[in-house]
């Protein structure tokens, strides 16, 4: 059995290869925009969302006695999630949002190019994500493709990531309660994490019981991931993170650390990960990768 770190790196590399293939298949009549898109989505990163897609697809394959091989369908779904995630990071870094000059240790897209190009790159990566999912190369069944598109749309729109970002901006001018902070972060960060795992299960042909378990797992993971992010923003360092830290405190925004306290926040993140891993316990060793990915999400230092 491949160890977790090796499998995570393999997933990241295979997803990057698929993204490269997707870009090479595009007709690019605006080269500067294409360059900005590639810069943002092929700029390293842990590819955790891709790992969730591929891990869930492998688990579904194991359930169906199809081995652990992940074909190009799952890789295309992983690539779509990474395009959507990259778009969100480009827009997060803009002066009108978080005003961050670095991302993953490199200049943010609007610094490397310019603000207008960065906005367009984010827009184009978002639409590319849906183009990938809607293509029959992603799945031969149109019902599956429509479900993938709808799942990503819900996770990234008004009730998901975009709505959560709006609530996050409003948090700069008023204090949020712990319940409001949880809601905001589950929309801003958690929704796409749940989407990645659910779409992986879907493209892998998972049973309803496995799909429900994977969704529960990802729901717990999404909140734990954000608590871990708040912990890193509180006591991480910019060099290790590859982006500015301490931004919540500078902007006066409530975080899980300020609302719960440092130790309670750490304990809550660990409890959530325990619950996430327990949701997949019935699948035993086949779920080991996803369970390890959950642990990695809170143990990371970047």
WOQUI-V480939 format. One record per backbone hydrogen bond with DSSP energy under -0.5 kcal/mol. CO is the residue of the C=O (numbers start at 1). NH is the residue of the N-H. If there is no record, write none. Layout:
BEGIN
{{CO:NH} {CO:NH}}
END
This chain:
BEGIN
{{3:7} {4:8} {5:9} {6:10} {7:11} {8:12} {9:13} {10:14} {11:15} {12:16} {13:17} {14:18} {15:19} {16:20} {17:21} {18:22} {19:23} {20:24} {21:25} {23:26} {26:28} {27:29} {30:33} {30:34} {31:35} {32:36} {33:37} {34:38} {35:39} {36:40} {37:41} {38:42} {40:43} {47:51} {48:52} {49:53} {50:54} {51:55} {52:56} {53:57} {54:58} {55:59} {56:60} {57:61} {58:62} {59:63} {60:64} {61:66} {62:65} {66:69} {69:71} {71:75} {72:76} {73:77} {74:78} {75:79} {76:80} {77:81} {78:82} {79:83} {80:84} {81:85} {82:86} {83:87} {84:88} {85:89} {86:90} {87:91} {88:92} {89:93} {90:94} {91:94} {92:98} {93:100} {94:97} {94:99} {101:108} {103:106} {106:103} {108:111} {108:112} {109:113} {114:118} {115:119} {116:120} {117:121} {118:122} {119:123} {120:124} {121:125} {122:126} {123:127} {124:128} {125:129} {126:130} {127:131} {128:132} {129:133} {130:134} {131:135} {132:135} {135:138} {135:139} {140:142} {141:145} {142:146} {143:147} {144:148} {145:149} {146:150} {147:151} {148:152} {149:153} {150:154} {151:155} {152:156} {153:157} {155:161} {156:162} {157:160} {157:162} {157:163} {160:164} {161:165} {162:166} {163:167} {164:168} {165:169} {166:170} {167:171} {169:172} {170:173} {170:174} {177:181} {178:182} {179:183} {180:184} {181:185} {182:186} {183:187} {184:188} {185:189} {185:190} {186:191} {189:193} {190:194} {191:195} {192:196} {193:197} {194:198} {195:199} {196:200} {197:201} {198:202} {199:203} {200:204} {201:206} {202:205} {207:211} {208:212} {209:213} {210:214} {211:215} {212:216} {213:217} {214:218} {215:219} {216:220} {217:221} {218:222} {219:223} {220:224} {221:225} {222:226} {223:227} {224:228} {225:229} {226:230} {227:231} {228:232} {229:233} {230:234} {231:235} {232:236} {233:246} {237:241} {238:242} {238:243} {242:105} {246:250} {247:251} {248:252} {248:253} {249:252} {255:259} {256:260} {257:261} {261:265} {262:266} {263:267} {264:268} {265:269} {266:270} {267:271} {268:272} {269:273} {270:274} {271:275} {272:276} {273:277} {274:278} {275:279} {276:280} {277:280} {278:281} {280:283} {281:284} {283:286} {284:287} {285:288} {287:291} {288:292} {289:293} {290:294} {291:295} {292:296} {293:297} {294:298} {295:298} {295:299} {296:300}}
END
